Amino acid sequence: MFDIQFYKDKNGKSEIIDYLDDLQVKAQTSKDAKINREKILTYLKALEKYGTRIGSPIVKHIDGSIWELRPLKNRIFFFLLEG
């Protein structure tokens, strides 16, 4: 199991959490928003379980320890911290 932590700025705001919250609101009236949110959450759960070993098309290595999660047309950058 891998631990996923979302970046928060100095004000405690997280863009990805805000985006997921926004999709949750939109999902009540938009099928696309519902599908989008569910796909992101599914990919995050897979990343948490398998790490970067899950491979393409779910994750893509960018450079060094930087990767991207690729749910549908979304791109969520993350890094792998070992230790």
C-alpha positions, -999 to 999 in steps of 0.1 A, spaced: 0 0 0 12 35 -9 3 66 10 -11 94 -12 -9 129 2 -22 159 -17 -2 191 -19 -17 220 1 -5 256 -3 3 279 27 -35 286 31 -43 249 33 -59 248 -2 -54 218 -24 -62 222 -61 -70 185 -66 -93 183 -36 -111 215 -48 -114 200 -83 -129 167 -69 -153 187 -47 -163 208 -78 -169 176 -98 -190 162 -70 -213 192 -71 -215 192 -110 -221 154 -109 -256 159 -96 -266 174 -130 -238 163 -153 -231 127 -163 -197 137 -177 -187 152 -143 -198 121 -125 -179 98 -148 -148 121 -146 -148 121 -108 -154 84 -105 -125 77 -129 -101 100 -110 -110 83 -77 -106 48 -92 -72 57 -106 -62 72 -72 -72 40 -54 -52 19 -80 -22 42 -75 -25 38 -37 -27 0 -40 -1 -7 -68 21 25 -69 37 33 -102 39 -4 -111 4 0 -124 19 13 -156 4 27 -187 -21 40 -196 -29 49 -159 4 64 -150 32 78 -172 68 85 -161 78 121 -169 113 126 -155 132 115 -124 106 110 -96 79 130 -114 49 110 -128 15 118 -141 -18 101 -133 -39 99 -165 -76 95 -159 -95 102 -191 -83 136 -204 -71 148 -169 -35 149 -160 -25 149 -123 12 153 -116 27 135 -87 60 124 -74 72 92 -57 90 96 -25 108 65 -13 122 60 21 
